[in-house]
Amino acid sequence: MAAQKTESFWWLLFSAGGMMSAIFLPGHVFFQGLAMQLGWLPESATSYGRMVELLSHPIAKLYLLALISLSLFHAGHRLKHVVSDLGLEAPGLVAFIFYGVAFLGTGLTVFALANIG
């Protein structure tokens, strides 16, 4: 019965993570992973000091926290249902592992973001 009460919460995190991953992650990867590395952006915008300054802003930290943690919960919920569909007979253990990794990743993200700047 407890699993049915919390299932809507996990689906909420799943859908929010899917939305964040679909809308913001491609642009983030493009700018951070491609445009900066290929020199398409001005040097003043890509320096280490500028990145630390940007990541010191509370809105940037909130954005990264939402992007990373919601994507982790999206992946955890998806993997939980994939493993369940494959016929693993320990749904409580599987949920504990995947959601535990998402909580751990969220905690590490909070720790890392708190120590920037």
Wavefront OBJ file of the C-alpha trace (Angstrom):
o trace
v 0.000 0.000 0.000
v 2.866 2.381 0.740
v 4.215 1.964 -2.793
v 0.898 3.125 -4.239
v 0.901 6.240 -2.046
v 4.367 7.326 -3.152
v 4.126 6.304 -6.801
v 2.586 9.632 -7.856
v 5.516 11.476 -6.235
v 8.025 9.425 -8.245
v 6.045 10.009 -11.442
v 6.119 13.752 -10.686
v 9.914 13.679 -10.389
v 10.097 11.504 -13.507
v 8.086 13.928 -15.615
v 9.858 17.018 -14.248
v 13.226 15.384 -14.916
v 12.170 14.435 -18.417
v 11.105 18.000 -19.117
v 14.355 19.448 -17.747
v 16.414 16.905 -19.667
v 14.567 17.487 -22.919
v 14.455 21.279 -22.827
v 17.590 22.455 -21.034
v 20.155 19.653 -21.306
v 20.725 19.862 -25.098
v 21.422 23.606 -24.931
v 23.619 23.188 -21.885
v 25.649 20.440 -23.558
v 25.910 22.477 -26.770
v 27.276 25.587 -25.068
v 29.457 23.904 -22.438
v 30.579 20.877 -24.395
v 30.772 22.063 -27.973
v 30.707 25.835 -28.467
v 33.184 26.604 -25.682
v 35.586 23.826 -26.668
v 35.612 24.768 -30.354
v 36.213 28.447 -29.580
v 32.876 29.670 -30.923
v 32.380 31.850 -27.838
v 34.569 34.831 -26.881
v 37.568 34.021 -24.705
v 36.317 36.363 -21.969
v 33.141 34.302 -21.602
v 34.932 30.969 -21.306
v 37.697 31.727 -18.816
v 37.915 29.837 -15.540
v 37.327 32.987 -13.495
v 34.208 33.826 -15.482
v 32.825 30.308 -15.012
v 33.412 30.479 -11.242
v 31.760 33.902 -11.163
v 28.777 32.563 -13.093
v 28.445 29.472 -10.890
v 28.624 31.613 -7.760
v 25.266 33.181 -8.602
v 22.322 31.595 -6.702
v 20.129 31.309 -9.808
v 22.852 29.409 -11.669
v 23.212 27.077 -8.691
v 19.459 26.537 -8.569
v 19.404 25.822 -12.307
v 22.205 23.254 -12.034
v 20.648 21.647 -8.975
v 17.312 21.259 -10.757
v 18.922 20.040 -13.972
v 21.135 17.446 -12.323
v 18.842 16.169 -9.573
v 15.670 15.971 -11.676
v 17.586 14.223 -14.460
v 18.875 11.704 -11.910
v 15.365 11.007 -10.615
v 14.089 10.703 -14.185
v 16.779 8.138 -14.979
v 16.248 6.280 -11.698
v 12.513 5.954 -12.216
v 12.956 4.863 -15.820
v 15.573 2.260 -14.888
v 13.403 0.987 -12.030
v 10.589 0.277 -14.465
v 12.947 -1.236 -17.053
v 14.313 -3.654 -14.460
v 10.769 -4.399 -13.311
v 9.714 -5.111 -16.908
v 12.662 -7.491 -17.255
v 11.177 -9.534 -14.422
v 13.388 -8.843 -11.419
v 11.497 -10.064 -8.373
v 12.730 -7.509 -5.817
v 10.864 -4.264 -6.601
v 11.552 -2.715 -3.178
v 15.284 -3.334 -3.451
v 15.424 -2.046 -7.014
v 13.554 1.132 -6.056
v 15.826 1.600 -3.038
v 18.951 1.292 -5.193
v 17.886 3.570 -8.051
v 16.232 6.231 -5.927
v 19.100 5.988 -3.460
v 21.579 6.760 -6.227
v 19.423 9.721 -7.266
v 19.323 11.021 -3.671
v 23.072 10.482 -3.311
v 23.736 12.327 -6.570
v 21.488 15.161 -5.424
v 23.348 15.378 -2.133
v 26.713 15.445 -3.891
v 25.403 18.138 -6.223
v 24.283 20.270 -3.279
v 27.681 19.765 -1.634
v 29.581 20.704 -4.814
v 27.427 23.742 -5.521
v 27.731 24.955 -1.923
v 31.525 24.874 -2.216
v 31.730 26.899 -5.432
v 32.695 30.512 -5.055
l 1 2 3 4 5 6 7 8 9 10 11 12 13 14 15 16 17 18 19 20 21 22 23 24 25 26 27 28 29 30 31 32 33 34 35 36 37 38 39 40 41 42 43 44 45 46 47 48 49 50 51 52 53 54 55 56 57 58 59 60 61 62 63 64 65 66 67 68 69 70 71 72 73 74 75 76 77 78 79 80 81 82 83 84 85 86 87 88 89 90 91 92 93 94 95 96 97 98 99 100 101 102 103 104 105 106 107 108 109 110 111 112 113 114 115 116 117
